[in-house]
Amino acid sequence: MSTSHNSQPIRFYHRGEVVEVQGPHPTRSVLQWLREDAHCTGTKEGCNEGDCGACTVVIGELAEAGDAQAINGLKLQAVNACIQFLPSLHGKALFTVEDLKTQCAGKAACAGKPAAQALHPVQQAMVECHGSQCGFCTPGIVMSLWSSYELHQQQSTQPTRQQLADELSGNLCRCTGYRPILDAGQRMFDLPQVRLDTAPVVAALQNLKGSAEGLNYVHSQGMRTDHFHAPLTLDVLASLYEAKPMARIVAGSTDVGLWVNKQLRDLGDIIYVGDVAEMKRIEVRQDAEGGELYIGAGASLEAAWSALVQRWPSLADVWLRFASKPIRHAGTMGGNVANGSPIGDSPPVLMALDAQIELRKGERVRRMPLQDFYLDYMKNQLESGEFVQALAVPLAAMQRQVRGYKISKRFDCDISALCAGFALELEGDMVKAVRLAFGGMAATVKRAAGAEAVLAGKVWSLENVKAAQAALAQDFKPMSDMRASADYRLKVAQNLIQRLWLETRTDQPLNLDATSVWSVMPHVIPAAVEQGV
């Protein structure tokens, strides 16, 4: 029997009212609560690991001033309910497919229809365009489309077909094919408009603002007691983690959620950093060395990658192919770096940009080059009670030509076989500086020191590129696994260096589109995607 010794229950906005939840285990998922406790069974469980999107819901938070994604004071983001822990909803709003019927009730767009047939424009468009067959994945698809619908209606814009495809990158459909779903995404803007009334949601969230300490949830079962701490400030977080270094730091739970669901791991005490506003800041800081882009470790992957792409547009492809939109909404770049996976997509690009990692323990803050942070497979420089506070990218890197390349079996929402981050600075046809960083080629993400040495100070020529390709075989001895063989990884890594040369050579460089598979087969591949092949 479980009990909760908690002076402050988990409180969030759901179905038009504030809900208070007492007693759940700290790792109980939002999906479990929806289906088993709230009996809102529209949200489905498919993969239970954040891949298929059947469980997609939308989280609403109070928007900060100037947020371009704000909808009348509210920020809406699609996430995977299966890997979000219920206490992380504290102070937020939860929207599910059931809410769309509530929105439609009494609206002019639904006038004259029986209640059972009062469909939201997103749902109506799915019906008209035959965007559903078995229907299992449909609620998640509808919620991803609804999030896009609300944002674009607020901005008086309509997404392109490609933008809709990006919005749906986290939703898999195994029977309908994606063409009619994309048709529905366009059709929903042609139907009579139905908008979310954000005023009562914003008012409720403002009233839900907690104390300066944040949520401190205690769950007891028998002799066992687990704590879920959600501090609101960096100082409180630092003090708390220094005092409880064995606690598990959680941000978006996009990885930790799988530990619970798939490995049945016990996380013990949890320190949730998702409410620490200071850790979400992304800002330019000036200094004597030309300044830096400062990315708080709690900034979402979507926000962090967007900030990088604003400065290096060539990184757009690796940004959009990083997991899926719901994963990027929940997960953080700091968490992706701290995780230390050798196939992480952020570290290679950050290393190529000479990023530094900022660590904090109590009141002490220290920095080091990101390339020095990783020691061995899943081992790093973090001390007990120390956490990643931020990442800093020197603006001097803007003088370089930067590329990010992701290689995976699926185009969207897939783990990389390898990922590369490259940066090149030329003086005429001479290589002034070069960075070649790879994930998926060793036990850690690392730079190709030998290949870089072959190129530095040399003419940027095909001959020297081939020498660097040969040196790469000495830099790395990749392994074979389910994603790629060792030979494939090495060959592709070598080819990516040549691709960099093709795009940056001083004589007739190819534009980015010319080296994309979409341009090589401009008719066949899009047609196949349209048909769901």
ZAMARGU-4260 file (C-alpha; in steps of 0.2 Angstrom, whole numbers, plus 5000, padded with zeros to 4 digits):
<rodrens>
0) 5000/5000/5000 | 5007/5017/4995 | 5004/5033/5004 | 5010/5051/5001 | 5017/5063/5015
5) 5015/5078/5004 | 5009/5096/5010 | 5008/5101/4992 | 4999/5089/4980 | 5003/5088/4962
10) 4991/5101/4954 | 4988/5104/4935 | 4975/5110/4923 | 4965/5096/4914 | 4948/5095/4906
15) 4943/5113/4911 | 4948/5112/4929 | 4962/5111/4941 | 4966/5093/4946 | 4974/5088/4962
20) 4983/5071/4963 | 4989/5063/4979 | 4999/5047/4981 | 5006/5042/4964 | 5023/5035/4962
25) 5035/5048/4956 | 5039/5038/4940 | 5020/5035/4936 | 5018/5041/4918 | 5006/5054/4912
30) 4999/5040/4900 | 4996/5028/4915 | 4987/5042/4925 | 4976/5047/4910 | 4970/5029/4905
35) 4969/5021/4923 | 4965/5036/4934 | 4956/5049/4923 | 4949/5036/4912 | 4953/5047/4897
40) 4957/5032/4885 | 4958/5042/4869 | 4977/5043/4872 | 4985/5026/4867 | 5000/5016/4872
45) 5010/5009/4857 | 5029/5008/4859 | 5030/5015/4877 | 5046/5023/4873 | 5042/5039/4864
50) 5044/5033/4846 | 5027/5029/4839 | 5017/5045/4844 | 5001/5035/4849 | 5002/5043/4866
55) 5005/5061/4860 | 4997/5074/4871 | 5000/5093/4872 | 5007/5102/4887 | 5002/5120/4890
60) 5014/5132/4900 | 5013/5151/4904 | 5023/5159/4890 | 5037/5171/4893 | 5036/5189/4886
65) 5042/5190/4868 | 5040/5171/4865 | 5036/5169/4846 | 5028/5153/4850 | 5015/5160/4862
70) 4997/5159/4859 | 4989/5172/4870 | 5000/5170/4884 | 5001/5151/4883 | 5014/5140/4875
75) 5008/5123/4868 | 5020/5109/4865 | 5016/5091/4859 | 5025/5078/4870 | 5025/5059/4873
80) 5014/5055/4888 | 5021/5037/4890 | 5038/5044/4895 | 5033/5060/4905 | 5032/5057/4924
85) 5016/5063/4931 | 5024/5075/4944 | 5032/5085/4930 | 5014/5091/4926 | 5014/5102/4942
90) 5009/5119/4937 | 5005/5115/4919 | 4990/5111/4908 | 4987/5095/4900 | 4977/5093/4884
95) 4971/5077/4876 | 4960/5072/4861 | 4945/5072/4873 | 4948/5091/4874 | 4945/5094/4856
100) 4926/5089/4858 | 4925/5101/4872 | 4932/5115/4862 | 4920/5112/4848 | 4904/5112/4859
105) 4894/5127/4856 | 4905/5134/4842 | 4898/5141/4826 | 4908/5128/4816 | 4898/5114/4825
110) 4881/5122/4824 | 4867/5110/4820 | 4877/5095/4823 | 4873/5082/4836 | 4885/5082/4851
115) 4892/5065/4845 | 4896/5072/4828 | 4904/5089/4834 | 4921/5086/4827 | 4935/5099/4829
120) 4942/5105/4811 | 4957/5094/4814 | 4946/5079/4816 | 4934/5083/4803 | 4949/5085/4791
125) 4955/5068/4795 | 4938/5061/4791 | 4936/5070/4775 | 4954/5066/4769 | 4953/5047/4774
130) 4967/5050/4786 | 4963/5035/4798 | 4961/5017/4795 | 4963/5006/4811 | 4963/5022/4821
135) 4975/5017/4835 | 4988/5030/4830 | 4975/5043/4826 | 4973/5052/4843 | 4991/5056/4843
140) 4992/5062/4825 | 4977/5073/4829 | 4985/5081/4844 | 5001/5084/4834 | 4991/5093/4821
145) 4980/5102/4834 | 4996/5110/4841 | 5001/5115/4824 | 4984/5122/4820 | 4983/5133/4836
150) 5000/5140/4833 | 4997/5144/4814 | 4980/5151/4817 | 4988/5163/4830 | 5001/5168/4818
155) 4988/5169/4803 | 4999/5158/4793 | 4997/5140/4785 | 5011/5127/4786 | 5019/5120/4770
160) 5017/5102/4767 | 5035/5099/4772 | 5032/5109/4789 | 5017/5097/4792 | 5028/5082/4789
165) 5041/5089/4801 | 5027/5092/4814 | 5022/5074/4812 | 5039/5067/4813 | 5035/5058/4829
170) 5019/5050/4823 | 5020/5033/4815 | 5005/5026/4805 | 5007/5008/4798 | 4991/5007/4788
175) 4985/5023/4781 | 5001/5030/4773 | 5005/5048/4776 | 4998/5057/4761 | 4980/5058/4767
180) 4986/5063/4784 | 4996/5077/4776 | 4981/5081/4766 | 4971/5083/4782 | 4984/5094/4789
185) 4981/5106/4775 | 4962/5104/4774 | 4960/5108/4792 | 4964/5127/4789 | 4950/5128/4776
190) 4936/5123/4788 | 4927/5135/4800 | 4939/5140/4813 | 4938/5133/4831 | 4951/5141/4843
195) 4956/5136/4861 | 4950/5149/4873 | 4967/5152/4882 | 4960/5164/4895 | 4954/5152/4908
200) 4969/5141/4906 | 4981/5156/4908 | 4971/5161/4924 | 4972/5144/4931 | 4991/5142/4928
205) 4994/5159/4936 | 4985/5154/4951 | 4995/5137/4952 | 5012/5146/4953 | 5019/5138/4969
210) 5031/5143/4982 | 5049/5149/4980 | 5055/5131/4984 | 5044/5122/4971 | 5036/5105/4972
215) 5043/5093/4985 | 5033/5077/4983 | 5036/5063/4995 | 5030/5045/4991 | 5030/5031/5004
220) 5027/5012/5001 | 5030/5001/5016 | 5048/5005/5022 | 5052/5014/5006 | 5051/5033/5004
225) 5055/5042/4987 | 5056/5060/4985 | 5052/5071/4969 | 5060/5088/4971 | 5056/5101/4958
230) 5067/5117/4963 | 5063/5133/4954 | 5081/5141/4955 | 5098/5137/4951 | 5104/5140/4969
235) 5091/5129/4977 | 5095/5115/4964 | 5114/5116/4967 | 5112/5115/4986 | 5099/5101/4984
240) 5110/5090/4973 | 5126/5094/4983 | 5116/5087/4998 | 5109/5072/4989 | 5122/5067/4976
245) 5114/5050/4974 | 5097/5058/4967 | 5093/5056/4949 | 5092/5072/4939 | 5078/5072/4927
250) 5074/5085/4914 | 5063/5079/4899 | 5064/5060/4904 | 5066/5056/4886 | 5080/5044/4890
255) 5076/5040/4909 | 5058/5036/4905 | 5064/5021/4895 | 5075/5016/4910 | 5058/5014/4919
260) 5047/5007/4906 | 5059/4995/4897 | 5072/4991/4910 | 5061/4992/4925 | 5074/5002/4934
265) 5072/5010/4951 | 5077/5029/4950 | 5076/5032/4969 | 5075/5051/4973 | 5072/5062/4958
270) 5077/5080/4956 | 5067/5088/4942 | 5075/5103/4933 | 5061/5107/4921 | 5055/5121/4932
275) 5072/5130/4934 | 5069/5145/4923 | 5087/5150/4924 | 5093/5134/4916 | 5082/5137/4901
280) 5089/5153/4896 | 5098/5155/4879 | 5107/5171/4876 | 5122/5180/4868 | 5135/5185/4881
285) 5149/5197/4876 | 5167/5195/4882 | 5184/5201/4876 | 5186/5185/4865 | 5171/5190/4854
290) 5156/5183/4865 | 5147/5167/4866 | 5130/5159/4863 | 5125/5153/4881 | 5113/5138/4881
295) 5106/5134/4898 | 5107/5115/4901 | 5088/5115/4904 | 5084/5123/4887 | 5074/5111/4876
300) 5082/5103/4861 | 5070/5112/4850 | 5075/5129/4857 | 5093/5125/4858 | 5094/5119/4840
305) 5084/5133/4834 | 5096/5145/4841 | 5111/5136/4833 | 5102/5136/4816 | 5099/5154/4817
310) 5117/5157/4817 | 5122/5142/4806 | 5108/5138/4794 | 5118/5123/4787 | 5113/5114/4803
315) 5094/5114/4799 | 5094/5096/4792 | 5102/5088/4808 | 5091/5098/4819 | 5075/5093/4810
320) 5081/5075/4810 | 5085/5074/4828 | 5073/5062/4836 | 5055/5070/4833 | 5046/5086/4838
325) 5039/5079/4854 | 5055/5072/4859 | 5064/5089/4855 | 5050/5098/4865 | 5053/5088/4881
330) 5072/5083/4880 | 5086/5096/4883 | 5103/5098/4875 | 5111/5098/4892 | 5103/5081/4895
335) 5109/5075/4878 | 5127/5080/4882 | 5127/5074/4900 | 5120/5057/4895 | 5136/5054/4886
340) 5129/5042/4873 | 5142/5039/4859 | 5129/5041/4846 | 5121/5057/4853 | 5118/5070/4839
345) 5122/5086/4849 | 5140/5083/4855 | 5148/5081/4837 | 5141/5097/4831 | 5145/5106/4848
350) 5163/5099/4847 | 5165/5106/4830 | 5160/5123/4836 | 5173/5122/4850 | 5159/5122/4863
355) 5163/5122/4882 | 5153/5114/4895 | 5149/5123/4911 | 5148/5112/4927 | 5142/5117/4944
360) 5143/5109/4961 | 5136/5120/4976 | 5143/5137/4973 | 5158/5131/4962 | 5157/5133/4943
365) 5170/5127/4931 | 5172/5125/4913 | 5181/5114/4901 | 5181/5110/4882 | 5167/5098/4878
370) 5180/5086/4870 | 5188/5084/4887 | 5172/5080/4896 | 5170/5062/4890 | 5183/5049/4897
375) 5176/5032/4891 | 5160/5024/4887 | 5147/5032/4897 | 5160/5040/4909 | 5163/5058/4911
380) 5171/5072/4921 | 5156/5075/4933 | 5160/5074/4951 | 5148/5068/4964 | 5135/5081/4967
385) 5140/5091/4951 | 5128/5094/4936 | 5129/5102/4919 | 5123/5120/4920 | 5126/5126/4903
390) 5134/5125/4886 | 5144/5139/4878 | 5147/5141/4860 | 5160/5154/4855 | 5154/5166/4842
395) 5171/5166/4834 | 5165/5149/4826 | 5153/5159/4815 | 5169/5163/4804 | 5169/5145/4800
400) 5159/5134/4788 | 5149/5122/4798 | 5140/5106/4793 | 5131/5093/4803 | 5127/5076/4795
405) 5116/5062/4802 | 5116/5044/4795 | 5102/5033/4800 | 5090/5019/4793 | 5075/5030/4795
410) 5075/5048/4789 | 5064/5054/4804 | 5064/5049/4822 | 5078/5037/4822 | 5094/5034/4832
415) 5110/5038/4822 | 5122/5025/4815 | 5134/5039/4815 | 5133/5058/4816 | 5146/5070/4811
420) 5150/5088/4815 | 5162/5098/4804 | 5169/5116/4805 | 5181/5123/4792 | 5190/5140/4791
425) 5199/5144/4775 | 5211/5158/4770 | 5211/5158/4752 | 5213/5139/4747 | 5222/5135/4763
430) 5214/5127/4778 | 5217/5139/4793 | 5207/5128/4805 | 5197/5112/4804 | 5186/5102/4816
435) 5180/5084/4812 | 5170/5077/4826 | 5160/5060/4825 | 5147/5051/4835 | 5145/5032/4832
440) 5163/5029/4828 | 5171/5025/4846 | 5166/5023/4864 | 5163/5042/4865 | 5160/5056/4853
445) 5177/5062/4848 | 5187/5072/4836 | 5197/5064/4822 | 5214/5071/4827 | 5224/5062/4814
450) 5213/5067/4800 | 5212/5085/4806 | 5232/5086/4807 | 5233/5080/4789 | 5222/5095/4783
455) 5227/5109/4795 | 5239/5121/4786 | 5237/5112/4769 | 5228/5116/4753 | 5209/5112/4753
460) 5211/5100/4739 | 5204/5083/4734 | 5221/5075/4736 | 5223/5081/4754 | 5205/5076/4757
465) 5209/5058/4752 | 5224/5058/4764 | 5212/5063/4778 | 5201/5049/4773 | 5215/5037/4775
470) 5220/5044/4792 | 5202/5042/4798 | 5205/5023/4798 | 5219/5026/4811 | 5208/5038/4821
475) 5194/5026/4823 | 5190/5007/4825 | 5171/5007/4824 | 5161/4993/4830 | 5147/4983/4821
480) 5130/4983/4829 | 5112/4982/4823 | 5113/5000/4816 | 5128/4998/4805 | 5144/4987/4802
485) 5161/4994/4806 | 5166/4994/4788 | 5150/5004/4783 | 5153/5017/4797 | 5171/5020/4792
490) 5167/5021/4773 | 5152/5033/4777 | 5163/5044/4788 | 5176/5045/4775 | 5163/5050/4762
495) 5156/5064/4773 | 5173/5072/4773 | 5173/5072/4754 | 5155/5079/4755 | 5161/5093/4766
500) 5175/5097/4752 | 5162/5096/4738 | 5151/5109/4748 | 5165/5121/4753 | 5179/5119/4739
505) 5185/5136/4733 | 5181/5131/4715 | 5163/5129/4711 | 5157/5122/4728 | 5140/5113/4727
510) 5126/5120/4737 | 5118/5110/4751 | 5103/5104/4740 | 5115/5097/4727 | 5122/5085/4740
515) 5105/5079/4747 | 5097/5063/4742 | 5081/5073/4739 | 5090/5082/4724 | 5098/5066/4718
520) 5081/5058/4716 | 5069/5073/4716 | 5054/5063/4709 | 5055/5046/4715 | 5058/5048/4734
525) 5045/5062/4738 | 5032/5051/4728 | 5037/5036/4738 | 5035/5046/4754 | 5018/5053/4748
530) 5012/5035/4746 | 5019/5030/4763 | 5032/5018/4756
</rodrens>
